[in-house]
Amino acid sequence: MNNKIVKAHLALFAAGCMWGLLAPVGKAAMDAGVSSLSLASMRMIGAAACFWIASLFAPKEKVSKRDLVLLFFAGLLCIVFNVGLFTIGLSMTSPVDSTIITTTTPILTMLLAALFLKEPITSVKVSGVIIGAIGALVLILSNNDGSDIAGSIPGDIICFIAQISFALYLTLFKGLIARYNVFTLMKWMFMYSAVCIALYSFRDLSEMASRSFSLDVWLEVGFVVFFGTFVAYLLVLVGQKALRPTVVSSYNYIQPVVATVVAVYLGMGTFGWLKAFASLLIFVGVYVVTQSKSREQMLNEG
């Protein structure tokens, strides 16, 4: 395994860790009075500003007019629909439900990659996805001690649509992602997304600016914007440039593991044999998916 592949896996693992904290931290901010639309807007606008500033120190690239159009649609799927709908869905349902729904992304991506990219659905790949999904569900459900707020069908559906959007992005835009560096890609995608969301959230943002929040709430918002959005999406793109869509999406299974570790560390949960076994299943599932053969590898062998 070369250094580029190793870095891609490490980047995706780190992104999964950050997204694992996103649901509980974002939910805490919204429970404190930050509206879901305001939080989604701040994620997109804040990350757009971060990427444009970071791009000043990155190699300059010229983007073709055709690719600028493609980046607009990539931004809609990857950011506007994924980030926006997930944040809105999270405000309507429970963190447990929303986290369970994120585990559908590898399955959706595997099916879409087979449909659009002709990637083979091998027994190894299916086994890895199923093993990881079982581990994630066991871990999430073992964390649900009844203290969590009830979920809701509309909120769950919105969160699921967000996962479909992200799976479509991973599948349809792999070729586009390979043509430019991560800062060029993200600054345009987030700029388009920020403009789109600002048109709908101006009133919410104005109302929020007139209210006073505690430092803890602003730190929660800051984490969601900087680590949960700017850094996480940057790392995902690093992984996406080197790995297949199904492998990238399989790192979604890291999220419930991180949520469990943090809960135990903060004294909000315990760690027993069931959770240890579930975590092991998750890591085994991710590893098995990474070992599955791509379409190119199978053609070369044939």
N, C-alpha and C positions, 0 to 999 in steps of 0.2 A: 504494500500500500504506500503510494508516494505521499510527499508532504502536503500537496494540495488537497488530496482526499482526506488526510488526517485533519487538516485545518477545517475542512468543510464539516466533518462530523463534530468536531469540538465546537464550532460556531453554532450548529443546530442544537447541540446539547445545552449550550449557554442560553440560546433563545428560548428553548423549552422551559428552562428554569425561570426565566423572567416572566414568561407567559403563565407559568404555574402560579405566580404570585399576583397576576393581574386581576383575576376574578375576585378574590377576597379583598384586595386593596381597593380596587375600583368600586366594589359594592359598599365598602366602608365610607368612601367619599360620597357616594350617592345617598347613603343612609343619613349622612350629615347635612344633606340639602343641596348638593350639586346635582343639577338635572342631567339626565342621560344624554340629551342633545348637546348640552354645554360641554360635558366631559368628552364626548366624541369629537366635538369641534376643536377643543383644546389639544386633543391628541393629534389631529391632522394639521392644524395651524402651527402648533409648537414643533412638531417633527419636521414640517416643511421648512421652518426657519432654521432648525438645526442642520438639516441636510444642505441648504443653500450656503450656510456659513462654512460647513465642512468642505463643500465643493470648491471653495476658494483656495484650499490647500491641496486639492487633488489634481491630477492631470486633466487638462482641458480637452474636451471632445466635441466635435461637431455632430449634431444629431440630424438625420435627414427628416424632411417634412413628413414622409410616410411614417417613420418611426415615432415622430412626435404625436401623430394621430393614434398609433398603436399604444403608446404610453398612456394616453388619455383613457383608453378602454381598459388597459391593464390596471391603472389607478382606480377605476371604478370597481373592478372585481376584487383587487387585492386590499384596497383601503376603504373606499366609500361604503361599499356594501358589506365588506367583512368587518371592519372596525365599527362603522356606524350601526349596522344592524345588531352586531353582537353586544355592543354597549347598551342599546335600547332594549334588547331582549333580556340582558342581565338585570336591568332595572325592574323587569316585570316578573322574573322567575328567581329561583334560588341558585346560589353558587354551585350547589351539588348538581342540579339539573344542567346548568350551563357547561360544567366541566365534563359531565357524561356525554353531552352532545358533541364536544370537541373531539371525542374519541372516534367519531364517525368519519372524520376527515381522511385518514389513511384508506379506509374502505372506498369512499367516494373517489379519491384520487386514483386508486388502483383501477377502478372501473372506467373512469374517464380517460386515463392514460391508454387503456386497452382500446377504447373507442376512437380516440383522436390521434394517438401516437403509435397505435398498433403494438404497444408494449405487451408482451405475453403475460397472461395470468397463469403463472406456474404454480405447482403444488407447494413449492418452497415459499413463494411470496404469499400465497393464501394462508399457509400455516403460520407464518410470522405475523401477519395482520390479525389473525384470529387469536393467537396466543397473547399478543399485546393487548387486544381489546378485552379479553377475559380478565387479564391482570388489572387493567385500568378500571373496569367495572367493579371488580371485587374490592379494590382499594378505595374507590370512591364511596361505594355503598357501605363499607366498613367504617367510614368516617361519619356517616350520617346517623347521629345518635338521637335524632328527633328534635334537636334544638334549632335546626336550620329552618328558615322560613319556608312555607309551602311554595312549590313551583306552580307554574301556570301553563296551560296548553298554548295560548297565544305567544307567551314569552319563549317557550321551548321551540315553537315553530320558527320564530324570528331568528333565534340562535342557530337553528339548523340551516336556514337559508344562508346565513353568514358563512357556514362551513362549506356549503355547496359553492358559494362564490369564490372562496379561497382555493378550493380544489380545482375549479375551472381555471383560475389564474395560474396555478402551478403547472397545469397541463397545457394550456393554450399558448403561453408566452415564454416557453423555455428557449426558443430560438432567439427571441428579442433580447432576453436577459443575457445571452452569451455575447452580444455585440458590443456592450458598453460596460464601463466600470460601475461599481455599486453606487457611487455618489451621483453620477450622471443620471442613472436610472431613478433613484429614489427622490432626487430633488424635483424632477419633472412630475413623477407620479404623485408625490405629496402636494406639490403646488396645485396641480389640477384638482386634487381631492379637497384641498383647503378652500379653493374658490367655490367648488360645488357645495360644500357643507356650510360655508359662510352665508350663502344666499338664503338658507333655511333657518339658520341658528342665530342670526343677528339679535333678535329680540331676547332670546334666552341668555346670550352672552352679556347683553346690556343689563338685564335684571340681575345676573350673577355679580357683575362688577359693582352693583350698588349695595350688595350685601357684605357682611363681615363674617369671615370664617376663621376658625382657630388655626394655629400653626400646623397642628397635626393634619388637618384636612388639606392644607396647601402642600404639605410634604407628600401626602397620598396622591394628590393630583400630579405633583412633580415626578413621582416615581412612575405613574402611569404614562405620562408624556415622554419622559426622557428614557427610562429603562424599558418600560413595557411597550414603547412604540419606536422611538428613534433607534436605540441600540438593538432591540430585538429584530426589527425589520432589516437592519443593516446586516446582522448575523445570518438571518434566513437567506438573504440574497447571496451571501458568500457561499452558503451551502447549496443553494439552488443552481449556481453557476457550475458546480462540479458534480452534482449528484442527480439521480433520476427523481421525478416527482414523487413516486411512491415512497422512496427512501426519505425524502425531505419531510413528507407528511407523517411518516411513522414516528417522528420525534415529538408529535403531539402527545404521545403516551407518557412523556416525561412530566407533563404538567401535574397530574394527580400525585405523582411521587413527591414532587417539590412541595405541593400544598400539604401533604401529610407530614413531611419532615419539619416544615415550619410550625405546623400545629403542635407537634410533639415538643419542639424546642421552646415554644411559648407557653407550654403547659396546658394547651387546649385539647390535647389528645394523648393517646398512648400508642405504643408500637409493640405489637405482639407477633406471634408466629404467622397469623393470617395475613397481616400487612407485609411482613417480610416475604412470604411466599408470593403475594400479589406483585410486589415490587420486582422480585426475581423474574416472574412471568413477563413483565413489561420489558425488562432489559433483554431477556431472551428473544422476545418477539421482535424488538428493534434489530437485534443482531441478525436474526434469521432473514429479515427483509433485506438487510444490506448484503447478504450473501446470495440473494436470488439473481439470476442472470437477466441481463438486458436483452432487448431485441437484437442489438448489434452483436453481442457476444454469441447468441444462438445462431445468427446467420453466419458468423465466422466459423463456428464449429461445424455448421452444415456444409 
